[in-house]
Amino acid sequence: MAQGTLEVLLVGAKGLENTDYLCNMDPYAVLKCTSQEQKSTVASGKGSDPEWNETFVFTVSENATELVIKLLDSDGGTDDDSVGEATIPLDGVYTEGSIPPTVYNVVKDEEYRGEIKIGLTFTPEETRNEDQPEENYGGWNQSS
């Protein structure tokens, strides 16, 4: 299975449900892959259509099957409001190597709450087979 680094490009989101009734919300994303978690910057006052264009790097191993992105609204002084989340399966990026920025649905309570745009790149870890010694002919290549 896959081992290496997963690069996630968090482009932006559109049509998010505004959780702030009096003003534009200040959304941010929490990206989680297995036990690793990273947080984007807060898109202050960007409301329902934030743009981040931020890149995150995760070290992945066999058990990394999906990337979960939770969108929250930063509220000073009170708990941040959940906007929704997107779950992105990683099978495709393991086989393709990269997936250009693609739109995924943001869901909360099994209801559509907008969309998020994410690009993925997977770089496999270099694994050398220790059983096979490197063929070295002292600068001469053996020809058939």
Secondary structure as GFF3:
##gff-version 3
##sequence-region A 1 144
A	DSSP	beta_strand	4	14	.	.	.	ID=ss1
A	DSSP	beta_strand	27	33	.	.	.	ID=ss2
A	DSSP	beta_strand	36	39	.	.	.	ID=ss3
A	DSSP	beta_strand	51	60	.	.	.	ID=ss4
A	DSSP	beta_strand	66	73	.	.	.	ID=ss5
A	DSSP	beta_strand	81	89	.	.	.	ID=ss6
A	DSSP	alpha_helix	91	96	.	.	.	ID=ss7
A	DSSP	beta_strand	98	108	.	.	.	ID=ss8
A	DSSP	beta_strand	111	124	.	.	.	ID=ss9
###
